[in-house]
Amino acid sequence: MRRVFLGLFVLCLLSAPAGADEITLTYHFAQPALAAHDDGTVEPVIAGLNQHLVPGEPIVPLRTAWVALPQGHEVVSVRLEPAKAFVLTRGTAAWCPNFGPLDQPIVHDAQPNAAIYSGALPFPAAQYRPLSVQYKRGVAILPVVLYPVQFQPGRERLSFTPDLVLHVTTRPQRRRPADILPFRGLPADLRELRQRVDNPELIETYEVETIPTRDAIDYLVITPKKWVADLQELVQHKADLFGLRCEIATMEDIQQVMTAQTDQKKIRDYIKLRYNDGLQWVLIVGDADQNNEVIKLRGLFVTGTDPDDGTTYTEQRMASDQYYGCLDGSYNGNGNNVWGEPDDGPNGGDVDLLYDVHVGRFAVDERWQLKIIAGKTIAFENDFAMPHRLLFIGEQADEQSSGGVMKEEVYKHCGDQTIDIIRLYDNNGLFNHQNIVTAVNSNTVQWLNHMGHADVTDNMTFTPSDVGELTNTRFYLGFSQGCYSGSVDGVDVSGMAYADCMAEQFTSHYTGGAFAYFMNTRYGFYLTGRVDGPSNVYDWSLADAFFNGGIPHIGAAMDKGKEDNIGMLSPNNMMRWAWYTLFLFGDPQTPMRLNCDNDGDGFVSVYCGGKDCNDEDPNIHPGATEICNDGVDNNCDGLIDAQDPTCASADDDATDDDAVDDDASGDDDAADDDATDDDQGGDDSGGGDNSGCGC
């Protein structure tokens, strides 16, 4: 049996099927607050938890439990131990309003789902909902959605269960799913996994399953051969500043060496090959314009339906690089002509949604564009005195939905609320084009964050020709919830190929602007009259990863923010859509300077001008003890394992001059013999000078 701890609650059942293990976790929930709506309905809210949001359905809090499974095991059963509930309040639960795309205002509202509100069953009917087993860097993880509050429509009341006890029974796998990555056990993997699961001590029982076959690698650039020389400065900079082991792989070589039928699978297979050697970061260099791709992406299928008015949004080829970051399974398990469906994972389950490597793209067509974005990236990473200032921009979404109010909800996730911020909002009268230009050109902004309607070539009042008004020489990270402004394949709302999108304009077409951008390749979505629409949730999840999760690297922070919301994915709430469409135009490894001591060890990170070579691990810093043979520079002196004097390989005394292990008396021989003779071979214990074995 394994006993798994979470907070103060520990339970371990003593009966399980032969050969099985049982994991027991207890989740304690704070007393919900009750938000009163104008129509007399009530909404239970628990701080730190997301809400169940499907138009017309009751809004209740939810939490995703993350259960690491034993190595080589599969799930036999999941159950929730009955627990005592009490009446939270009497009344009718508020229902979720409609979702709307951020290219036009919502024109009607959702109505309560009659089957639920007129029925006798509680909602949700069960207080837990297991999802498909996911894999992250070789560890099997079961997400389970928990609902501590239920609405009982027949009695017109809401009940609350403060403690939910989850039991997961597992057994050794009968057959390992195909295409699952091995467990590497690298320090970087363990850090991400410990942040991800609720029972991190179980991961310590995992054994390493892979042996590197090539040179160790942290950072991979995939590019056409013609740009290799132009990328040398970037990879050398990465090696010098961060100590990364870098490789540039040309698309031409990947096409020749890998045997898959499509370029997309060749790229993915090569990334998986280098995963075995320690790969963490992947930068793809090349645009993906429809029918004129420099480096192809794998379009994903996603659909969402508004259950109130029947509006269906379907995208057969959502422009996304997720296929290159989530590496388990084929992403097309049913073998049809679309990838990324909810049944395209192993055994008909969901596809892999947990990131094994972090991916970004320089979406460039020309050498001059590459030089601009690579130069901005290097300049930002070398700017150790970059100001810690935010620029938040909020436009009116509809009569009931203020972009400024939504941005303030994001700001609540920005740490201790002391960081400097410029607010250009609809509701404070400061949102206009000139104010944005002035703020950016002040060279004081590190993160620009926008909410508003947009399209391929129009974002926060800017068209492509307007971007030239930005003359800043200190560059920022951009984030926009607007529709289609990140259409990396150039597709517009009508499905027609179009010009380079605004994300490309801001990052690689002008010398001012951003060093990187998160933008939507298709629609972004909001909820009328609320702050927790899909795009805003991912927005504040990124802020939470930066400021509260201690994750400075932009690609890793956004990937963590997406993973955090896996329990909200539904074909009826557009959360899956918003996950797929959010695209990184930039280098995933680039760290922000919003916090210069993310791990709280008292040492300033190297990317802020300090000497802490790993600001995500409090055990790694100048002055720490070097741990031999762990592959890590623990004391940040630039030397790893045997290179460090602490781990010198010559184990002998301080006075002799031979190079091998010998006795402690200081003789100068080269072999293991007694303390008094000086021959070159082994001899008897009496001290003779013979060179062979005597008696």
C-alpha positions in Angstrom: 0.0 0.0 0.0 1.1 3.6 -0.6 0.1 6.3 1.7 -0.3 9.6 0.0 -0.4 12.8 1.9 -2.2 16.0 1.1 -2.4 18.7 3.7 -3.4 17.3 7.1 -5.6 14.5 5.8 -4.3 10.9 5.3 -6.4 7.8 4.6 -5.3 4.5 3.3 -7.7 1.7 2.8 -6.7 -1.8 3.8 -8.6 -3.7 1.1 -7.7 -3.7 -2.6 -7.6 -6.2 -5.4 -4.6 -8.6 -5.4 -1.5 -6.9 -6.9 -3.2 -3.5 -6.8 -2.3 -0.3 -5.1 -4.7 2.3 -3.7 -4.0 6.0 -3.5 -6.2 8.0 -1.1 -6.2 11.8 -1.1 -8.4 14.1 1.0 -9.3 17.5 -0.3 -10.5 20.2 2.1 -12.5 23.1 0.8 -13.0 26.5 2.4 -16.5 27.8 3.1 -18.0 29.2 -0.2 -19.0 32.8 -0.4 -22.4 33.5 -2.0 -22.6 36.1 -4.8 -26.1 37.4 -5.2 -27.3 38.1 -8.8 -29.7 40.8 -9.8 -32.3 38.2 -10.8 -32.4 36.7 -7.3 -30.2 33.7 -8.1 -27.1 32.9 -6.1 -23.6 31.7 -7.1 -21.3 29.9 -4.7 -17.6 31.0 -5.0 -14.6 29.4 -3.4 -11.4 31.5 -3.5 -8.8 29.9 -5.8 -11.2 27.6 -7.6 -12.6 27.8 -11.1 -16.3 27.7 -11.9 -18.2 25.2 -13.9 -19.3 27.3 -16.9 -21.6 25.9 -19.5 -24.3 28.2 -20.8 -27.7 27.5 -19.1 -26.2 25.2 -16.5 -25.8 26.0 -12.8 -22.5 27.7 -11.8 -20.7 25.7 -9.1 -17.0 25.7 -8.1 -14.7 22.9 -9.3 -11.2 21.7 -8.5 -9.1 19.4 -10.5 -7.3 16.7 -8.5 -4.0 15.6 -10.0 -3.1 12.0 -9.1 0.2 10.5 -10.1 -0.1 6.8 -10.7 2.6 4.2 -9.8 5.1 3.5 -12.6 3.7 0.9 -15.0 0.2 1.0 -13.5 -3.2 1.6 -14.9 -6.4 2.7 -13.2 -8.8 0.0 -12.0 -11.4 2.2 -10.3 -12.0 5.7 -9.0 -14.5 6.5 -6.2 -15.3 9.2 -3.8 -15.9 8.3 -0.2 -19.3 9.5 1.0 -18.8 12.5 3.2 -21.2 14.7 5.3 -22.7 17.6 3.4 -24.7 20.4 4.8 -27.1 23.0 3.4 -25.2 26.0 2.2 -28.2 28.2 1.3 -31.7 27.9 0.0 -32.5 29.4 -3.3 -31.8 29.0 -7.1 -28.3 28.6 -8.5 -27.3 31.2 -11.1 -26.8 29.8 -14.5 -23.9 30.5 -17.0 -24.5 33.2 -19.7 -23.5 32.9 -23.3 -19.9 32.8 -24.7 -19.1 35.3 -27.4 -16.2 35.6 -29.9 -14.0 38.6 -29.5 -14.7 39.9 -33.0 -18.2 41.0 -32.2 -20.5 41.7 -29.1 -22.9 39.1 -27.7 -26.4 40.1 -28.7 -28.5 37.7 -26.6 -28.3 35.9 -23.3 -28.5 32.3 -22.2 -31.6 30.8 -20.6 -31.6 28.2 -17.7 -31.5 24.6 -18.9 -35.0 23.4 -18.3 -34.0 19.7 -17.9 -31.8 20.6 -15.0 -33.8 23.4 -13.3 -37.1 21.5 -13.6 -35.7 18.2 -12.6 -35.3 16.4 -9.3 -31.6 15.3 -9.6 -28.8 17.2 -8.0 -26.4 19.1 -10.3 -23.8 17.9 -10.8 -25.2 14.4 -10.3 -21.8 13.1 -9.1 -19.3 15.1 -7.1 -16.4 13.7 -9.1 -15.6 13.2 -12.8 -12.4 11.3 -13.8 -10.8 12.4 -17.0 -8.5 10.4 -19.3 -5.1 9.4 -17.9 -2.5 11.8 -19.1 1.3 11.5 -19.4 3.9 14.1 -18.6 7.6 13.3 -19.0 7.0 9.6 -18.5 4.7 9.9 -15.4 1.1 8.7 -15.7 -1.3 11.2 -14.2 -5.1 10.9 -13.6 -7.0 14.2 -13.4 -10.3 14.1 -11.5 -12.7 17.0 -11.4 -14.2 17.5 -7.9 -17.4 19.4 -7.1 -17.8 20.4 -3.5 -21.1 22.2 -4.1 -24.3 20.7 -5.6 -27.5 22.4 -6.6 -30.7 20.5 -5.7 -33.4 22.1 -7.9 -36.3 20.1 -6.4 -35.5 21.5 -3.0 -34.2 24.8 -4.2 -31.1 24.7 -2.2 -27.3 24.3 -2.5 -25.4 21.8 -0.4 -21.7 21.9 0.5 -19.3 19.1 1.3 -16.1 20.6 2.9 -14.1 17.3 2.6 -14.0 15.0 -0.4 -12.0 11.8 0.0 -10.8 10.4 -3.4 -9.7 6.8 -3.8 -7.9 5.6 -6.9 -7.1 1.9 -7.3 -4.4 0.9 -9.8 -2.8 -2.3 -10.9 0.2 -3.2 -13.2 -0.6 -2.5 -16.8 -1.5 -5.4 -18.9 -0.2 -3.5 -21.9 1.6 -0.3 -22.0 -0.1 2.3 -24.3 1.8 2.9 -27.5 4.0 6.0 -28.1 4.3 6.9 -24.4 7.6 8.7 -23.5 9.9 7.2 -21.0 10.6 8.6 -17.6 13.9 10.5 -17.6 14.2 11.6 -14.0 15.9 14.9 -14.8 15.9 17.7 -12.2 13.9 19.9 -14.6 11.3 17.1 -15.0 11.0 16.6 -11.3 10.4 20.3 -10.7 7.6 20.4 -13.2 6.0 17.2 -12.0 6.1 18.2 -8.4 4.2 21.3 -9.3 1.7 19.3 -11.3 0.6 16.5 -9.0 -1.0 16.3 -5.6 1.1 13.3 -4.5 4.6 14.3 -5.6 6.3 11.8 -3.2 5.0 8.9 -5.4 7.2 10.2 -8.3 10.3 9.5 -6.1 9.5 5.8 -6.6 9.8 6.0 -10.4 12.9 4.5 -12.0 14.7 6.1 -15.0 13.6 4.3 -18.2 15.8 5.9 -20.9 19.5 6.1 -21.7 20.7 9.1 -23.8 21.9 8.1 -27.2 23.4 11.4 -28.4 24.9 14.5 -26.9 23.0 16.0 -24.0 20.6 18.8 -25.1 18.4 21.4 -23.5 17.4 23.7 -26.3 16.6 22.8 -29.9 16.2 25.1 -32.9 14.5 23.7 -36.0 15.1 25.9 -39.1 15.6 25.9 -42.8 19.3 25.4 -43.6 19.5 28.9 -45.2 19.1 30.5 -41.7 21.6 28.5 -39.7 24.3 31.1 -39.8 21.8 33.8 -38.7 20.9 31.8 -35.6 24.4 31.2 -34.3 24.4 34.4 -32.2 21.2 33.4 -30.5 22.3 29.8 -29.6 25.7 31.1 -28.4 23.9 33.7 -26.3 21.7 31.0 -24.8 24.8 28.9 -23.9 26.7 31.8 -22.4 23.9 33.3 -20.4 21.9 30.3 -19.3 24.4 27.4 -19.7 22.1 25.7 -22.1 23.3 22.9 -24.3 22.0 23.9 -27.7 21.5 22.3 -31.1 20.4 23.7 -34.5 18.7 21.1 -36.6 17.8 21.9 -40.2 14.4 21.0 -41.7 16.3 19.5 -44.7 18.2 17.1 -42.4 15.1 16.1 -40.5 13.3 15.4 -43.7 16.2 13.2 -44.9 16.9 11.3 -41.6 13.4 10.7 -40.2 11.3 8.1 -42.0 7.7 9.3 -41.3 5.4 10.1 -44.2 4.7 13.7 -43.3 6.9 16.7 -42.4 4.8 17.2 -39.2 5.4 13.7 -38.0 9.1 13.9 -38.9 9.5 17.0 -36.8 7.6 15.4 -33.9 9.6 12.2 -34.1 12.9 14.1 -34.1 11.8 16.1 -31.0 10.9 12.8 -29.3 14.3 11.4 -30.3 16.1 14.3 -28.7 13.7 14.2 -25.7 15.7 11.1 -24.6 18.8 13.3 -24.4 17.3 15.9 -22.1 15.5 18.3 -24.4 13.4 21.0 -22.6 12.9 23.8 -25.2 12.0 23.9 -28.9 12.1 27.0 -31.1 10.7 26.6 -34.6 11.9 29.1 -37.0 9.7 29.7 -40.0 6.2 31.0 -40.9 3.2 28.7 -41.5 1.2 30.6 -44.1 -1.4 28.4 -45.7 -0.1 26.6 -48.7 3.2 28.4 -48.4 4.6 27.0 -45.1 8.3 27.5 -44.2 7.8 24.9 -41.5 4.5 23.2 -41.2 2.3 23.0 -38.2 -0.2 20.3 -37.4 -3.7 21.7 -37.5 -6.1 20.4 -34.7 -9.8 19.7 -34.7 -11.9 21.5 -32.1 -15.6 22.3 -31.9 -17.8 24.1 -29.5 -21.6 24.6 -29.3 -23.6 27.3 -27.6 -26.4 25.1 -26.1 -28.7 28.1 -25.8 -29.0 29.2 -29.4 -27.4 26.3 -31.1 -24.5 28.3 -32.6 -21.7 25.8 -33.4 -18.0 26.8 -33.9 -15.9 24.2 -35.6 -12.3 24.4 -36.7 -10.9 21.4 -38.7 -7.4 22.8 -38.7 -6.8 25.0 -35.7 -3.4 26.6 -36.2 -1.4 25.3 -33.3 2.1 23.9 -32.4 0.7 21.8 -29.5 1.4 18.6 -31.5 5.1 19.4 -31.1 5.0 20.0 -27.3 2.6 17.2 -26.1 4.4 14.1 -27.4 2.5 11.1 -26.1 0.3 9.2 -28.4 -0.3 9.8 -32.1 -2.9 12.6 -31.8 -5.0 10.7 -34.3 -5.9 7.5 -32.6 -9.0 6.9 -34.6 -7.1 7.2 -37.9 -9.3 9.7 -39.6 -8.1 12.9 -41.3 -8.2 15.2 -38.3 -6.0 15.4 -35.3 -6.6 16.4 -31.7 -10.1 15.1 -31.2 -11.2 14.2 -27.6 -11.1 10.5 -28.6 -7.8 10.6 -30.4 -5.8 9.5 -27.4 -4.8 6.0 -26.2 -7.7 3.5 -26.0 -10.1 6.1 -27.3 -9.4 8.6 -24.5 -8.4 12.2 -24.8 -5.2 13.3 -26.5 -2.1 14.2 -24.6 -2.6 17.7 -23.1 0.4 17.8 -20.7 3.6 19.3 -22.1 6.8 17.3 -22.4 8.7 20.1 -24.0 7.9 23.8 -24.4 7.5 25.1 -27.9 7.5 28.6 -29.5 7.9 29.8 -33.1 9.6 32.7 -34.8 7.0 33.1 -37.6 9.3 34.6 -40.2 9.5 34.4 -44.0 12.6 36.5 -44.6 16.1 36.7 -43.2 15.5 40.4 -42.1 12.5 39.3 -40.1 14.5 36.6 -38.4 17.3 39.1 -37.5 14.7 41.5 -36.0 13.0 39.0 -33.7 16.2 37.2 -32.7 17.8 40.5 -32.0 14.9 41.6 -29.8 15.0 38.3 -27.9 18.7 38.7 -27.2 18.3 42.4 -26.2 15.5 41.6 -23.8 17.4 38.7 -22.2 20.5 40.9 -21.8 18.6 43.9 -20.3 19.3 43.1 -16.6 17.7 46.3 -15.5 14.4 45.9 -17.3 11.7 47.8 -15.4 9.0 45.7 -13.7 6.0 47.5 -15.2 2.8 46.2 -16.7 0.6 47.8 -19.4 -2.9 46.6 -19.2 -5.3 47.6 -22.0 -9.1 46.9 -21.8 -11.7 47.6 -24.5 -15.5 47.3 -24.1 -16.6 43.9 -25.3 -20.4 44.6 -25.1 -22.8 46.7 -23.0 -22.4 44.4 -20.0 -18.8 43.4 -20.4 -15.9 45.8 -19.7 -12.4 44.9 -20.8 -11.1 47.0 -18.0 -12.9 45.0 -15.4 -11.6 41.8 -17.0 -8.0 43.1 -16.8 -8.4 43.9 -13.2 -9.3 40.3 -12.5 -6.0 39.3 -14.2 -4.1 41.9 -12.1 -5.4 40.1 -8.9 -3.2 37.2 -9.9 -0.1 39.4 -10.2 1.6 38.6 -6.9 1.4 41.0 -4.0 -0.2 43.8 -6.0 2.8 46.1 -5.6 4.0 45.8 -9.2 3.7 49.1 -11.2 1.0 49.1 -13.8 -0.4 51.4 -16.5 -4.1 51.0 -17.0 -5.6 52.1 -20.3 -9.2 51.0 -20.0 -12.6 51.7 -21.5 -14.0 52.4 -18.1 -11.4 54.9 -17.0 -11.4 56.9 -20.3 -7.8 56.2 -21.0 -8.1 53.6 -23.8 -7.0 55.2 -27.1 -4.3 54.7 -29.7 -2.0 57.6 -28.7 -1.9 56.6 -25.0 -0.8 53.1 -26.0 2.0 54.5 -28.3 3.2 56.8 -25.5 3.2 54.0 -22.9 5.1 51.6 -25.1 7.6 54.2 -26.3 8.4 55.1 -22.6 10.7 52.0 -22.6 9.3 51.0 -19.2 6.9 48.2 -20.1 7.8 44.6 -19.7 4.4 42.9 -20.2 1.6 44.4 -22.4 -1.8 42.6 -21.8 -4.8 43.4 -24.0 -8.5 42.4 -24.0 -10.7 43.6 -26.9 -12.2 42.8 -30.3 -9.7 42.2 -33.1 -9.0 40.4 -36.3 -6.0 39.4 -38.5 -4.8 42.9 -39.2 -6.4 45.0 -36.5 -5.5 44.8 -32.8 -6.0 47.4 -30.0 -6.4 50.2 -32.7 -3.3 49.1 -34.6 -3.1 48.0 -38.2 0.1 46.8 -39.8 1.2 50.3 -40.9 0.6 51.7 -37.4 3.1 49.4 -35.7 5.9 51.7 -37.1 4.8 54.3 -34.6 6.3 52.1 -31.8 9.9 53.2 -31.5 10.7 51.5 -28.2 14.2 50.1 -27.8 13.3 48.0 -24.7 11.0 45.2 -25.8 8.0 43.7 -24.1 6.0 40.4 -24.0 2.6 40.9 -25.5 -0.7 39.0 -24.7 -4.0 39.6 -26.5 -7.3 37.9 -26.2 -8.5 39.3 -29.5 -9.7 37.1 -32.4 -7.4 36.0 -35.3 -4.6 38.5 -34.5 -2.3 35.5 -34.2 -3.4 33.8 -37.4 0.0 32.3 -38.1 -1.3 30.6 -41.2 -2.8 33.9 -42.4 -6.4 32.6 -42.4 -9.2 35.1 -41.7 -12.8 34.7 -40.4 -14.0 33.6 -43.9 -11.3 30.9 -44.1 -9.4 32.7 -46.9 -5.7 33.2 -46.8 -4.7 36.7 -45.7 -1.7 38.9 -44.9 0.8 38.4 -42.0 -1.1 38.7 -38.7 -0.6 41.3 -36.1 1.5 39.1 -33.9 4.0 38.9 -36.7 3.8 42.7 -37.2 4.5 43.4 -33.5 7.4 40.9 -33.2 9.3 40.5 -36.5 8.2 43.2 -39.0 9.3 46.3 -37.1 12.3 47.2 -34.9 10.0 48.5 -32.1 7.2 46.5 -30.4 7.4 43.1 -28.7 10.1 40.4 -28.4 7.3 37.8 -28.2 3.5 37.6 -28.2 0.7 35.3 -27.1 -2.2 35.6 -29.5 -5.2 33.7 -30.8 -4.9 32.0 -34.2 -8.7 31.9 -34.4 -11.5 33.2 -32.2 -10.9 34.2 -28.6 -14.0 34.0 -26.3 -15.5 35.9 -23.4 -18.6 35.6 -21.2 -21.0 38.4 -21.2 -21.1 40.3 -18.0 -18.4 38.2 -16.3 -14.7 38.1 -15.9 -14.1 34.3 -16.2 -14.6 33.8 -20.0 -12.1 31.3 -21.5 -9.6 33.7 -22.8 -9.5 35.7 -19.6 -9.0 32.5 -17.5 -5.9 31.6 -19.6 -4.8 35.2 -19.2 -4.8 35.1 -15.4 -3.4 31.6 -15.4 -0.3 32.9 -17.1 -0.1 35.7 -14.6 -0.5 33.2 -11.8 2.4 31.1 -13.2 4.6 34.2 -13.5 3.9 35.8 -10.1 2.8 32.9 -7.8 4.1 29.8 -9.5 7.7 31.0 -9.7 7.9 30.1 -13.5 9.7 32.9 -15.4 10.1 31.2 -18.8 7.3 32.4 -21.0 6.6 29.0 -22.8 6.6 27.0 -19.6 4.4 29.5 -17.7 1.7 29.5 -20.4 1.8 25.7 -20.7 1.4 25.4 -16.9 -1.5 27.9 -17.1 -3.2 25.7 -19.8 -2.7 22.5 -17.8 -4.2 24.1 -14.7 -7.5 24.3 -16.5 -7.8 20.8 -17.9 -10.9 20.2 -15.7 -12.8 22.9 -17.4 -12.5 21.5 -20.9 -15.9 21.0 -22.5 -17.4 21.1 -26.0 -20.0 23.5 -24.6 -17.8 26.1 -22.9 -15.1 26.9 -25.5 -12.3 26.2 -23.0 -10.8 23.6 -25.2 -11.0 25.9 -28.2 -9.3 28.7 -26.3 -6.5 26.3 -25.2 -5.8 25.2 -28.8 -5.9 28.7 -30.3 -3.5 30.4 -28.0 -0.1 30.5 -29.8 3.4 31.6 -28.8 5.2 33.9 -31.3 8.6 33.8 -29.6 11.2 31.9 -27.8 9.7 29.6 -25.1 12.8 29.7 -22.9 13.0 33.5 -22.5 12.5 34.4 -18.8 10.6 37.4 -17.7 12.0 39.7 -15.0 8.7 40.2 -13.2 10.3 38.5 -10.2 14.1 38.1 -9.8 14.0 35.5 -7.0 11.2 33.1 -8.1 12.4 30.3 -5.8 12.7 32.5 -2.7 16.3 31.3 -1.9 17.6 34.9 -1.4 19.7 34.9 -4.5 19.1 37.1 -7.6 18.7 35.2 -10.9 21.3 35.5 -13.7 18.7 37.0 -16.0 18.3 39.9 -13.6 22.1 40.4 -13.4 22.6 38.1 -10.3 24.4 34.8 -10.0 21.5 32.3 -9.2 21.8 30.0 -12.2 18.5 28.3 -11.6 15.8 30.6 -10.1 13.2 27.8 -10.0 15.0 25.5 -7.5 15.9 26.9 -4.0 18.5 24.2 -3.6 20.6 25.6 -6.5 22.4 28.9 -5.9 25.9 30.3 -5.3 27.2 28.8 -2.1 25.2 25.6 -2.3 27.0 22.3 -2.0 27.9 20.7 -5.4 26.2 17.2 -5.6 28.4 14.9 -7.6 27.0 12.9 -10.5 23.6 14.5 -10.7 24.3 16.4 -13.9 23.5 19.8 -12.3 25.7 22.8 -11.5 24.3 23.0 -7.9 26.6 25.9 -6.7 26.4 28.0 -9.9 30.2 28.1 -10.4 29.9 27.0 -14.1 31.3 23.5 -13.3 29.2 20.3 -13.2 30.0 17.1 -11.3 33.6 16.0 -12.0 34.5 19.4 -13.4 33.9 20.9 -9.9 36.9 20.6 -7.5 34.4 19.2 -4.9 33.9 16.2 -7.1 37.6 15.7 -8.3 38.1 12.2 -9.6 41.7 11.7 -8.5 41.2 10.1 -5.0 44.7 10.2 -3.4 46.7 12.1 -1.0 48.0 15.6 -1.2 51.7 14.8 -1.5 52.2 12.2 -4.1 52.1 13.0 -7.8 50.5 9.9 -9.4 47.1 10.1 -11.1 45.3 7.2 -9.7 43.9 5.8 -6.4 46.5 4.6 -4.0 47.3 4.4 -0.4 47.3 7.2 2.1 51.1 7.3 2.8 52.2 9.4 -0.1 54.2 7.0 -2.2 54.6 7.7 -5.9 53.7 4.4 -7.4 50.9 4.0 -9.9 49.3 0.9 -8.6 47.6 -0.4 -5.5 50.3 -1.8 -3.2 51.8 -1.4 0.3 52.8 1.9 1.9 56.6 1.5 1.7 57.8 0.2 -1.7 57.8 2.2 -5.0 57.4 -0.4 -7.7 54.8 -0.2 -10.4 52.8 -3.3 -9.7 51.0 -5.2 -7.0 53.1 -7.1 -4.5 52.9 -8.9 -1.2 52.0 -7.2 2.1 55.6 -7.4 3.4 56.8 -4.5 1.4 59.0 -6.4 -1.2 59.9 -4.6 -4.4 58.9 -7.4 -6.8 56.4 -6.4 -9.5 54.2 -9.4 -9.4 52.1 -11.2 -6.9 54.3 -12.8 -4.1 53.5 -14.8 -1.1 
